[in-house]
Amino acid sequence: MSGFIVKLIVCPISVILASWIFPNVNFAAWYQPIIIGVVLAVIGYYMEVGMLRKNTNWVSTAIDFVVTTLVVYFGAMLFNGTHVTFWGAVLTGIIIGITEIFQHYWLLGSGRVDKEEPLTD
């Protein structure tokens, strides 16, 4: 649960940061990047629960990047007056991907997720 709380804080802040830094990430209202960030946090949490293991750390981070890019790009289309280019979404995905690296190491190191792949026969 603490991983989810961290995501609820980090993802919206990262999207807001991207909208301040990159000219091709432009939200029309202050609440729009927060909504996108919360959606990313929920999706990211369930992806971590489903796939994050010690031997899938980098694969999980790469998938987080792809999903973040798609959610930011297509999610921004749902808001009036918001303009996010594909490259802006990619840059936002890179920012969140970098934060995910640290979050994954923290989750794996603290034992908050399973460290080994479950045995299947």
Secondary structure per residue as TSV (DSSP state, phi and psi in degrees):
chain	resnum	aa	ss	phi	psi
A	1	M	-	360.0	-33.4
A	2	S	H	-66.8	-29.9
A	3	G	H	-63.6	-37.2
A	4	F	H	-68.3	-40.7
A	5	I	H	-64.0	-41.6
A	6	V	H	-61.2	-43.4
A	7	K	H	-62.7	-39.0
A	8	L	H	-64.1	-22.7
A	9	I	H	-91.8	-47.3
A	10	V	H	-71.2	-43.4
A	11	C	H	-63.0	-50.7
A	12	P	H	-61.9	-39.3
A	13	I	H	-62.8	-39.2
A	14	S	H	-65.7	-40.4
A	15	V	H	-68.6	-40.1
A	16	I	H	-62.1	-44.9
A	17	L	H	-58.9	-43.8
A	18	A	H	-61.8	-38.2
A	19	S	H	-70.0	-25.7
A	20	W	H	-80.1	-35.5
A	21	I	H	-83.2	-45.6
A	22	F	-	-97.7	127.6
A	23	P	T	-70.3	-17.5
A	24	N	T	-95.6	14.5
A	25	V	E	-123.8	99.3
A	26	N	E	-129.1	108.7
A	27	F	-	-96.0	142.2
A	28	A	S	-78.8	-27.7
A	29	A	S	-133.2	156.6
A	30	W	T	-65.1	-29.0
A	31	Y	H	-82.3	-17.0
A	32	Q	H	-63.9	-46.9
A	33	P	H	-66.5	-27.4
A	34	I	H	-67.2	-43.2
A	35	I	H	-62.7	-46.4
A	36	I	H	-59.7	-42.5
A	37	G	H	-63.6	-39.8
A	38	V	H	-67.2	-41.4
A	39	V	H	-60.5	-43.5
A	40	L	H	-63.1	-37.8
A	41	A	H	-64.4	-43.8
A	42	V	H	-65.5	-48.4
A	43	I	H	-62.5	-45.2
A	44	G	H	-62.7	-38.5
A	45	Y	H	-62.7	-48.2
A	46	Y	H	-68.3	-30.6
A	47	M	H	-67.4	-39.7
A	48	E	H	-65.2	-42.5
A	49	V	H	-60.7	-39.0
A	50	G	H	-79.6	-32.4
A	51	M	H	-129.9	-15.5
A	52	L	-	-74.6	116.4
A	53	R	-	-138.2	170.2
A	54	K	G	-58.1	-40.3
A	55	N	G	-88.9	1.3
A	56	T	G	-119.3	18.5
A	57	N	H	-58.9	-50.9
A	58	W	H	-73.1	-34.0
A	59	V	H	-64.4	-42.7
A	60	S	H	-63.2	-39.7
A	61	T	H	-65.8	-41.4
A	62	A	H	-64.4	-41.0
A	63	I	H	-67.9	-36.7
A	64	D	H	-58.8	-42.3
A	65	F	H	-61.1	-47.6
A	66	V	H	-63.7	-47.0
A	67	V	H	-64.2	-41.8
A	68	T	H	-60.9	-45.4
A	69	T	H	-58.8	-45.7
A	70	L	H	-67.6	-42.0
A	71	V	H	-65.8	-42.9
A	72	V	H	-65.4	-44.5
A	73	Y	H	-66.0	-52.3
A	74	F	H	-79.6	-31.0
A	75	G	H	-65.8	-36.0
A	76	A	H	-65.1	-26.0
A	77	M	T	-68.1	-17.7
A	78	L	T	-80.0	-13.0
A	79	F	S	-103.1	137.2
A	80	N	T	-72.1	136.6
A	81	G	T	80.7	-1.7
A	82	T	-	-92.2	137.9
A	83	H	E	-132.4	113.2
A	84	V	E	-128.7	118.5
A	85	T	-	-77.3	167.8
A	86	F	H	-62.3	-41.3
A	87	W	H	-69.1	-31.2
A	88	G	H	-64.6	-39.4
A	89	A	H	-66.8	-37.7
A	90	V	H	-63.9	-44.7
A	91	L	H	-64.0	-38.0
A	92	T	H	-64.9	-39.8
A	93	G	H	-61.9	-36.0
A	94	I	H	-65.9	-43.9
A	95	I	H	-60.0	-48.5
A	96	I	H	-68.9	-34.5
A	97	G	H	-61.1	-39.1
A	98	I	H	-64.4	-42.9
A	99	T	H	-65.7	-32.9
A	100	E	H	-65.8	-34.4
A	101	I	H	-56.5	-49.7
A	102	F	H	-66.6	-39.8
A	103	Q	H	-64.5	-41.0
A	104	H	H	-64.5	-44.8
A	105	Y	H	-62.1	-39.4
A	106	W	H	-64.7	-45.8
A	107	L	H	-63.7	-43.3
A	108	L	H	-69.9	-41.1
A	109	G	H	-69.0	-31.3
A	110	S	H	-89.5	-5.4
A	111	G	T	79.4	17.7
A	112	R	S	-77.8	-12.9
A	113	V	S	-129.8	161.9
A	114	D	-	-64.3	133.2
A	115	K	S	-87.3	-18.3
A	116	E	S	-118.9	150.7
A	117	E	-	-68.9	135.2
A	118	P	-	-64.3	145.2
A	119	L	-	-77.0	129.9
A	120	T	-	-131.8	139.6
A	121	D	-	-119.7	360.0
